Amino acid sequence: MPKMKTKSAAKKRFRITGTGLVKRKHAYHSHILTKKTNKRKRALGHQTIVEPANMAAVREMLLM
């Protein structure tokens, strides 16, 4: 049986932390930035942890 492949889209978008959580970037930070406040743009620039409800799906895509 061949090896399972990691989803290429997932490996480009998610990273695993040292404690096994999954980091992701915020959406809405790539274009139409003029109407967004500086505070909002700064917040969107930081990474965050994937929500627990979606963690299993993301891990499956990454084949952890």
N, C-alpha and C positions, 0 to 999 in steps of 0.2 A: 504494500500500500504506500503511495507517495506521501511525502510530508505535507502537512497543512500549511498554507501560505498565509502570512499576515496581510490584512487589507492595507493596500498602499495608501489609501486616503487617511486611514486611521494613524498609521505610523508618521505621517506628515503633520498631523494635528494634535497628537497627544504625547505626553512624556510621563514616565513612571518616576515617582519620588522614591527616596530611600526607604520610606516606611510602607511602600506598596500602594500609595494612593495615585490617582491619575490627575495630572495637571492639564489644563486647557487654556486657550486664549479666549478673550471676550469677543463677541461679534460686534458689528457696527463701528469698527475703528479703521476702516480701510478707505472710505470715500465719503463725500458730503460732510466734511468736518467743519465747514464754516459756520453752520447753524448750531453746532454743539458747543457747550460751554467748556472752558479750559478745565474745570474741575471734572466734568464728565469724561473728557478725552484722557486726562491723567488716569482716572479710575479704569477706563477701558484698556489702557496700556499694560496694566498688571495682569499676571496670570492668576488663575483660581483653580480650585479643586472641582472635579466633576461631581455632580450631585449623586447621592447614594442610589436614587431610583434609576440612574443611567449607568452606574458603575459596572454592573454585570455585562451589559451590552458592549460597552467600550472594551472591557477586558477580553471578551470573546473575540472582538475584532482584532485585538492585539495578540491573541492566543497566549495568554499568560497562564 
